[in-house]
Amino acid sequence: MTATDPLELLEGVLARRRPDLVVPRRVVRPAAAGQTARASRGPTRGQARASWQRTSRGLYVPGDVDRSVPAQRVVEAAALLAGHSGAVTGWAALAWSGARWSTGRHADGSHRPVPLAVSTFDRRPQPGFAISAERLAPPTIEVVDGVRVTTAARSVAFEMRYAPSLVAALVVADMAAYDDLVSTEELAAYASQLNGWTGVGRLRDALALMDENSWSPQESEARYVWSVNAGLPRPLCNHPVFDLDGRHLGTPDLVDPEAGVVGEYDGGDHLTVARRRSDLRREHAFRSVGLEHVVLVAGMSVEERAGRLRAAYARAQGRDARARRWSTEPPRWWTSTTTVAARRTLVGAERDRLLAYRRAAA
């Protein structure tokens, strides 16, 4: 048997739910060794030793399966729950539900374990999987394409509570909202039930800083520096800016409409000639209507970013108020997409346009 055997594949499960994502189009369910291939599609014991990969105790996938992709790792973890209660949770549940930024990797590229919520320790820990025995209420479990996962609110809250820092917890919340998996209101409602749970303080602190319209982890981190480290007024995320005739000038990463300061985060992909040309056109458009423009780039320290932001505010304060020729109030023809609720109402061509714009701007 090979990894192309249709009896062992879940074809396109993620692509169907989120066609805008680049995701593996198939995953292979682990099979037990020692049973006849006709009964279980699993390997014989000899095959398991020779050419199959062991995913956990007693379960295998063919040797040509790429086990590094998040979807495959989720299926392998879910196999441990067969015949038991529990569900995949945390980053893995979010990835299975279509979360673009839930990669299952640490900053150094190494794999994070797949978290399994089981209520009790009736499952033994194994390499690649982490067991959580926290209370697991049935309403927080759902079945998505044949895999039991915790709901988005519980999965996000789990990741936020165990995040290594406040800014990391904030990134989790923002990126779940990016994919419209959970809103601030929904997450707050769930968090209100978690008194006394591990990490709930960090969850609630991050929730107070959450924004439903951040388009990348780097933008969330830049906003944290802006409002927390630099102590400046909280900016709007990816909010469109117009001239006084209602023409769309651009959608900056961050903008403080009161101070007249626009902030952009530039990663390594901004170094290409085409991208740099586009960035300069945007900067000129913002400056031409009286906005102060500041760029934060990858590799800057927190102190350097905070200093650049404070300097931009100081320059903006010296501008003549009569030079203000912009507005953040959308004209009537504009379709707002700054909240989870607004984006969930988009269908067809409207949602396609939003996804294409976000991909181009990322």
VENPECOR-V568008 format. One record per residue. N is the residue number from 1. RES is the residue in three letters. D_FIRST is the distance of its C-alpha to the first C-alpha in Angstrom with 2 decimals. Layout:
n res d_first
N RES D_FIRST
N RES D_FIRST
This chain:
n res d_first
1 MET 0.00
2 THR 3.81
3 ALA 6.99
4 THR 8.04
5 ASP 6.56
6 PRO 10.22
7 LEU 10.18
8 GLU 9.62
9 LEU 12.00
10 LEU 15.77
11 GLU 16.90
12 GLY 20.26
13 VAL 21.71
14 LEU 24.08
15 ALA 24.89
16 ARG 26.12
17 ARG 28.45
18 ARG 29.76
19 PRO 29.34
20 ASP 31.74
21 LEU 29.39
22 VAL 27.04
23 VAL 23.97
24 PRO 20.21
25 ARG 19.00
26 ARG 15.78
27 VAL 14.77
28 VAL 11.81
29 ARG 12.94
30 PRO 12.68
31 ALA 11.51
32 ALA 13.53
33 ALA 12.98
34 GLY 14.62
35 GLN 13.86
36 THR 12.12
37 ALA 8.60
38 ARG 10.65
39 ALA 13.09
40 SER 11.56
41 ARG 7.83
42 GLY 8.50
43 PRO 8.07
44 THR 10.70
45 ARG 13.72
46 GLY 13.32
47 GLN 9.94
48 ALA 11.63
49 ARG 14.57
50 ALA 13.15
51 SER 10.63
52 TRP 10.16
53 GLN 13.14
54 ARG 15.36
55 THR 16.81
56 SER 19.38
57 ARG 20.34
58 GLY 17.58
59 LEU 15.06
60 TYR 12.16
61 VAL 10.04
62 PRO 7.69
63 GLY 10.30
64 ASP 10.75
65 VAL 11.90
66 ASP 15.70
67 ARG 17.11
68 SER 20.66
69 VAL 21.07
70 PRO 23.02
71 ALA 20.93
72 GLN 17.82
73 ARG 20.27
74 VAL 21.75
75 VAL 18.63
76 GLU 18.00
77 ALA 21.68
78 ALA 21.78
79 ALA 19.25
80 LEU 22.09
81 LEU 24.32
82 ALA 22.46
83 GLY 25.23
84 HIS 27.84
85 SER 30.28
86 GLY 30.26
87 ALA 28.80
88 VAL 27.65
89 THR 30.90
90 GLY 32.70
91 TRP 31.25
92 ALA 27.68
93 ALA 28.84
94 LEU 30.80
95 ALA 27.97
96 TRP 25.76
97 SER 28.83
98 GLY 29.18
99 ALA 31.58
100 ARG 31.67
101 TRP 33.33
102 SER 31.22
103 THR 29.17
104 GLY 28.70
105 ARG 30.32
106 HIS 33.62
107 ALA 36.23
108 ASP 35.16
109 GLY 31.57
110 SER 30.09
111 HIS 27.85
112 ARG 29.64
113 PRO 28.21
114 VAL 26.86
115 PRO 29.71
116 LEU 29.16
117 ALA 32.18
118 VAL 32.25
119 SER 36.02
120 THR 36.00
121 PHE 34.49
122 ASP 32.29
123 ARG 29.29
124 ARG 29.44
125 PRO 29.23
126 GLN 26.21
127 PRO 25.79
128 GLY 25.12
129 PHE 26.49
130 ALA 30.15
131 ILE 31.59
132 SER 34.56
133 ALA 36.57
134 GLU 39.03
135 ARG 40.10
136 LEU 37.49
137 ALA 39.14
138 PRO 37.06
139 PRO 38.46
140 THR 36.87
141 ILE 33.29
142 GLU 31.47
143 VAL 28.02
144 VAL 26.71
145 ASP 23.54
146 GLY 22.39
147 VAL 23.36
148 ARG 26.65
149 VAL 28.80
150 THR 32.49
151 THR 34.72
152 ALA 35.63
153 ALA 39.08
154 ARG 37.87
155 SER 35.13
156 VAL 37.70
157 ALA 40.33
158 PHE 38.06
159 GLU 37.42
160 MET 41.12
161 ARG 42.38
162 TYR 40.41
163 ALA 40.90
164 PRO 42.60
165 SER 45.50
166 LEU 47.24
167 VAL 46.25
168 ALA 42.57
169 ALA 42.89
170 LEU 44.60
171 VAL 41.80
172 VAL 39.27
173 ALA 41.52
174 ASP 42.32
175 MET 38.74
176 ALA 37.67
177 ALA 40.63
178 TYR 39.59
179 ASP 36.56
180 ASP 38.84
181 LEU 36.89
182 VAL 40.14
183 SER 43.83
184 THR 46.58
185 GLU 48.04
186 GLU 44.84
187 LEU 44.20
188 ALA 47.85
189 ALA 47.73
190 TYR 44.82
191 ALA 46.45
192 SER 49.60
193 GLN 47.84
194 LEU 46.88
195 ASN 50.24
196 GLY 49.84
197 TRP 46.14
198 THR 45.17
199 GLY 45.68
200 VAL 47.15
201 GLY 50.10
202 ARG 47.95
203 LEU 46.12
204 ARG 49.45
205 ASP 50.94
206 ALA 48.04
207 LEU 48.16
208 ALA 51.79
209 LEU 50.75
210 MET 47.74
211 ASP 47.75
212 GLU 45.53
213 ASN 45.77
214 SER 44.65
215 TRP 42.10
216 SER 40.77
217 PRO 40.97
218 GLN 43.52
219 GLU 45.76
220 SER 45.70
221 GLU 46.65
222 ALA 49.40
223 ARG 50.77
224 TYR 50.88
225 VAL 52.92
226 TRP 55.13
227 SER 56.09
228 VAL 55.69
229 ASN 56.27
230 ALA 58.76
231 GLY 60.27
232 LEU 60.52
233 PRO 60.26
234 ARG 56.75
235 PRO 55.58
236 LEU 53.75
237 CYS 50.13
238 ASN 49.22
239 HIS 52.25
240 PRO 53.47
241 VAL 56.85
242 PHE 59.20
243 ASP 62.51
244 LEU 65.51
245 ASP 64.91
246 GLY 61.49
247 ARG 59.47
248 HIS 56.24
249 LEU 56.72
250 GLY 53.37
251 THR 51.27
252 PRO 51.76
253 ASP 49.50
254 LEU 52.49
255 VAL 55.99
256 ASP 59.08
257 PRO 61.13
258 GLU 64.21
259 ALA 64.45
260 GLY 63.16
261 VAL 60.50
262 VAL 57.12
263 GLY 54.43
264 GLU 51.34
265 TYR 48.51
266 ASP 47.37
267 GLY 44.19
268 GLY 43.12
269 ASP 41.99
270 HIS 45.65
271 LEU 46.61
272 THR 45.56
273 VAL 48.52
274 ALA 47.43
275 ARG 46.82
276 ARG 50.06
277 ARG 51.97
278 SER 50.65
279 ASP 51.55
280 LEU 55.06
281 ARG 55.59
282 ARG 54.66
283 GLU 56.95
284 HIS 59.78
285 ALA 59.33
286 PHE 59.59
287 ARG 62.51
288 SER 64.36
289 VAL 64.83
290 GLY 65.94
291 LEU 62.78
292 GLU 62.40
293 HIS 59.03
294 VAL 57.33
295 VAL 54.07
296 LEU 51.99
297 VAL 49.55
298 ALA 46.64
299 GLY 47.94
300 MET 51.23
301 SER 52.32
302 VAL 53.10
303 GLU 56.78
304 GLU 56.71
305 ARG 55.01
306 ALA 57.49
307 GLY 60.36
308 ARG 59.36
309 LEU 59.11
310 ARG 62.52
311 ALA 64.04
312 ALA 62.69
313 TYR 64.30
314 ALA 67.55
315 ARG 67.59
316 ALA 66.82
317 GLN 69.75
318 GLY 72.09
319 ARG 71.22
320 ASP 73.65
321 ALA 72.45
322 ARG 73.69
323 ALA 71.00
324 ARG 68.32
325 ARG 66.96
326 TRP 63.56
327 SER 62.22
328 THR 59.11
329 GLU 60.05
330 PRO 57.72
331 PRO 59.46
332 ARG 59.01
333 TRP 56.45
334 TRP 54.07
335 THR 51.00
336 SER 50.68
337 THR 47.23
338 THR 48.38
339 THR 47.24
340 VAL 44.07
341 ALA 45.95
342 ALA 46.99
343 ARG 43.53
344 ARG 41.96
345 THR 44.33
346 LEU 43.14
347 VAL 41.03
348 GLY 39.93
349 ALA 41.81
350 GLU 43.66
351 ARG 40.58
352 ASP 39.03
353 ARG 42.24
354 LEU 42.23
355 LEU 38.66
356 ALA 39.42
357 TYR 42.64
358 ARG 41.12
359 ARG 38.38
360 ALA 41.13
361 ALA 43.35
362 ALA 40.82
